[in-house]
Amino acid sequence: MATRNPQEPFTRISVAEAKAKLDDGSAVMVDVRDPGEYAEVHADGVRLIPVNTVVNEVQQIRDYAGNKEVMFICRSGQRSALAAEFAVAGGLSDIELYNVEGGTLAWVEAGLPLGD
């Protein structure tokens, strides 16, 4: 179930909620892990933008999202929370942001679709 901490600029959601947002077209998902981790396994339909580049790639994220919400995913949910903070620091405060709790580990464990 989606939860919002008033001290965080994002909402925490489950992998099932993230998949539903991808399916209904209301959001895009950004994988913020390292390229090597991404190459090993990643959720279907994600774009790779490593966490240490997010603050400099806000325009790329904005272009990718269009008028959709943005979900960040990493391995377990820590770096993606940081990525959302970086995105806001870089000026992406006008788009609804989400942190996918449990990250790619939870995505794989749930049997959700993987990318090539």
Long-range contacts (C-beta under 8 A, 24 or more apart in sequence): 2-98, 8-81, 8-84, 8-85, 8-99, 9-84, 9-85, 9-88, 9-93, 9-97, 10-72, 10-81, 10-84, 10-85, 10-97, 10-98, 10-99, 11-96, 11-97, 11-98, 11-99, 12-77, 12-98, 12-99, 12-101, 13-71, 13-98, 13-99, 13-100, 13-101, 14-100, 14-101, 14-102, 14-106, 15-100, 15-101, 15-102, 15-106, 15-107, 15-110, 15-112, 16-110, 18-43, 18-71, 18-73, 18-98, 18-100, 18-107, 19-112, 19-113, 21-69, 21-71, 21-98, 22-71, 25-68, 26-68, 26-69, 27-65, 27-68, 27-69, 27-70, 27-71, 27-96, 27-98, 28-64, 28-65, 28-66, 28-68, 28-69, 28-70, 28-71, 29-70, 29-71, 29-72, 29-73, 29-100, 30-54, 30-61, 30-64, 30-70, 30-71, 30-72, 30-73, 30-83, 31-73, 31-74, 31-104, 32-72, 32-73, 32-74, 32-79, 32-80, 32-82, 32-83, 33-74, 33-75, 33-79, 33-104, 37-75, 37-104, 41-104, 41-108, 41-114, 42-104, 42-114, 42-115, 43-73, 43-104, 43-107, 43-112, 43-113, 43-114, 43-115, 44-112, 44-113, 44-114, 44-115, 45-113, 45-115, 46-73, 46-115, 49-83, 51-79, 51-80, 51-82, 51-83, 51-86, 54-83, 54-86, 54-87, 54-90, 55-86, 55-87, 55-89, 55-90, 56-90, 57-90, 58-87, 58-90, 58-91, 58-92, 61-87, 61-92, 62-92, 62-95, 65-95, 69-95, 69-96, 69-97, 69-98, 70-95, 70-96, 70-97, 70-98, 71-97, 71-98, 71-99, 71-100, 72-97, 72-98, 72-99, 72-100, 73-100, 73-103, 73-104, 73-107, 74-103, 74-104, 75-103, 75-104, 75-105, 76-102, 76-103, 76-104, 76-105, 76-106, 77-101, 77-102, 77-103, 77-106, 78-103
